[in-house]
Amino acid sequence: MRDVLGKRCPFPTLSSRFSLAKGKNLYHQGDLVGGAYSLATGMVALERVDEDGDLVILKILHPGSFFPCANMLGGNFHESAARALTDISGCFVPAERLTTALHDDPSVGLALLKLSAAEIRENEDAIFRLCSADLPDRVLSTLSALAAETGGHESNGDLSLDLPMSWRDLAAMVGTGPEVISRLLRRLADAGHLSFQGRHVTLHAQGSRPAAPYS
């Protein structure tokens, strides 16, 4: 969606500023949709709890995201929760303002359709990644994506980051449980793909550590 928006609010004249502390929710699963959010700083987890009480993180939102478009257009209730993984700030567009603007200005409707299409493409990409890669590759690609957003390169080519969420959250992102992710991280570390201390993670460049199979 950042390809569509950059980091600007798509409806600046309709919005007001907001900020929220790490760990707080913008909205909960099942809440009435009150409006849409344009994220300026920080990261947000879109997550859902299934019938068995298991948490699944559907997507991590970064600055430039405008959400939830689908619920704004087609539903009265939030189908997932939005939790701040870090301190966040951005703009909030109340539903009633957006509804009035949709009736008064056709360009607003067109912009919202484009944003919804971008949201659908992102969701399809996330589903494809979850279904097409095995668990070790999903973990490594997820950590690499987070490092690209929040980490940095070391002189030897390694990527390092301070994980902006708990290991439990990482497990929910890749479709597994905390116990499985703990064992897998040790296997990946033993194989030379990464190392970690607490939530500081280093992804080793190819050849910088002796590699071995995952198992």
C-alpha positions in Angstrom: 0.0 0.0 0.0 3.0 2.3 0.5 3.4 2.1 -3.3 0.1 3.9 -3.6 0.4 6.3 -0.6 4.0 6.8 0.2 3.8 8.0 3.8 1.0 10.6 3.4 -2.5 10.5 4.7 -4.8 9.9 1.7 -7.6 12.1 3.1 -5.8 14.9 5.1 -8.8 17.3 5.2 -11.0 14.6 6.8 -8.5 13.4 9.4 -7.2 14.2 12.9 -3.9 13.2 14.4 -3.5 10.3 16.9 -0.8 8.6 18.9 -0.8 5.4 20.8 1.7 3.7 23.2 3.2 0.3 22.5 1.0 -2.6 23.4 -2.3 -0.7 23.2 -5.0 -1.5 20.7 -6.5 0.8 18.0 -9.4 -1.5 17.9 -10.4 -5.0 19.0 -11.8 -8.0 17.0 -15.5 -7.6 16.9 -15.5 -3.8 17.6 -17.8 -1.6 15.5 -15.9 0.1 12.7 -15.5 3.7 13.7 -13.1 4.9 10.9 -9.8 4.3 9.2 -6.2 4.9 10.1 -3.2 6.2 8.2 0.0 5.1 9.9 2.8 7.6 10.0 5.3 6.1 12.5 5.7 2.7 14.2 4.3 -0.7 13.5 0.9 -2.3 14.0 0.0 -6.0 14.1 -3.3 -7.0 12.5 -4.3 -10.2 14.5 -7.1 -12.6 15.0 -8.0 -15.1 17.7 -9.5 -18.3 16.4 -12.2 -20.5 18.0 -9.6 -22.4 20.0 -8.1 -19.2 21.4 -5.0 -19.3 19.3 -3.5 -16.0 18.2 -2.7 -15.5 14.5 -0.9 -12.3 13.3 -2.3 -11.7 9.8 0.0 -8.9 8.8 2.4 -6.3 10.1 1.6 -2.7 9.0 4.4 -0.2 8.5 4.3 3.6 8.0 2.3 4.4 4.9 -0.4 1.9 5.6 -4.1 2.9 5.4 -6.5 0.5 7.1 -8.9 -1.3 7.3 -10.2 -0.5 3.8 -12.2 -3.7 3.4 -14.1 -3.3 6.7 -14.8 0.4 5.8 -16.4 -0.6 2.5 -18.0 -3.9 3.3 -18.6 -4.5 7.0 -19.8 -3.0 10.2 -17.4 -4.8 12.6 -13.7 -5.3 12.7 -12.8 -8.9 11.8 -9.3 -8.6 13.3 -7.7 -6.5 16.1 -5.0 -3.8 15.5 -2.3 -3.7 18.2 0.6 -1.3 18.4 3.9 -3.2 18.3 5.8 0.0 19.0 4.7 3.6 19.9 2.7 4.7 16.9 1.3 7.9 15.4 -0.8 8.8 12.4 -4.1 10.1 11.2 -7.6 8.9 11.9 -10.5 9.4 9.5 -14.0 9.0 11.2 -16.4 6.8 9.3 -19.1 9.4 9.1 -16.7 12.0 7.5 -15.5 9.5 5.0 -19.1 8.4 4.2 -20.2 12.0 3.6 -17.1 12.6 1.4 -17.9 9.5 -0.6 -21.3 11.0 -1.5 -20.0 14.5 -2.2 -16.8 13.7 -4.1 -16.4 10.8 -6.6 -12.6 11.1 -6.3 -12.8 10.0 -2.7 -14.5 6.8 -3.7 -12.0 6.1 -6.4 -9.1 6.6 -4.0 -10.7 4.2 -1.5 -11.1 1.6 -4.2 -7.5 1.9 -5.2 -6.4 1.5 -1.5 -8.7 -1.5 -1.1 -7.2 -3.1 -4.2 -3.7 -2.6 -2.8 -4.9 -4.1 0.5 -6.2 -7.2 -1.3 -3.0 -7.7 -3.2 -1.0 -7.5 0.0 -3.3 -10.0 1.7 -2.9 -12.4 -1.3 0.9 -12.1 -1.2 0.9 -12.9 2.6 -1.3 -16.0 2.0 1.0 -17.1 -0.8 4.1 -16.8 1.3 2.5 -18.7 4.2 1.4 -21.5 1.9 4.4 -21.8 -0.4 7.3 -21.8 1.9 8.3 -24.2 4.7 8.5 -23.0 8.3 12.3 -22.3 8.4 12.1 -20.2 5.3 9.1 -18.4 6.6 11.0 -17.5 9.8 14.1 -16.4 7.9 12.1 -14.3 5.4 10.0 -12.7 8.1 13.1 -11.8 10.1 14.8 -10.4 7.0 11.7 -8.3 6.2 11.7 -6.9 9.7 15.5 -6.2 9.6 15.0 -4.3 6.3 12.4 -2.1 8.1 14.0 -1.6 11.5 17.6 -3.1 11.5 20.9 -2.4 9.8 23.8 -3.9 7.9 27.0 -4.8 9.6 30.4 -4.5 8.0 30.6 -8.3 7.2 27.2 -8.2 5.4 25.2 -9.6 8.3 21.7 -8.1 9.1 20.9 -7.3 12.7 17.8 -6.0 14.4 16.2 -5.7 17.8 13.0 -7.7 17.3 10.1 -5.2 17.8 7.7 -7.9 19.1 7.8 -10.9 21.3 8.9 -14.3 20.1 5.3 -15.4 20.7 4.2 -12.7 18.2 6.8 -14.0 15.7 5.4 -17.5 16.0 1.9 -16.1 15.4 3.2 -14.3 12.2 4.6 -17.5 10.7 1.8 -19.8 11.7 3.2 -21.8 14.5 3.4 -21.9 18.3 6.0 -20.5 20.8 7.5 -23.9 21.6 8.0 -24.8 18.0 9.6 -21.4 17.2 12.0 -21.8 20.2 13.2 -25.2 18.9 13.5 -23.9 15.3 15.5 -20.9 16.3 18.1 -23.1 18.0 18.3 -25.3 14.9 18.7 -22.2 12.7 21.4 -20.9 15.0 23.2 -24.3 15.1 23.1 -24.3 11.3 24.8 -20.9 11.1 21.8 -19.0 9.6 21.3 -16.6 12.6 22.3 -15.9 16.1 20.3 -14.2 18.9 20.6 -12.9 22.4 17.3 -12.0 24.0 15.5 -10.2 21.2 18.6 -9.0 19.4 18.9 -11.1 16.2 21.7 -11.3 13.7 21.0 -12.9 10.3 24.3 -14.1 8.9 25.3 -13.4 5.4 26.1 -16.4 3.2 29.6 -17.6 4.0 30.0 -15.5 7.1 29.2 -18.5 9.3 29.7 -22.2 8.6 26.3 -23.5 7.3 24.6 -26.8 8.0 21.2 -28.3 7.2 18.2 -27.3 9.2 17.8 -30.7 10.7 
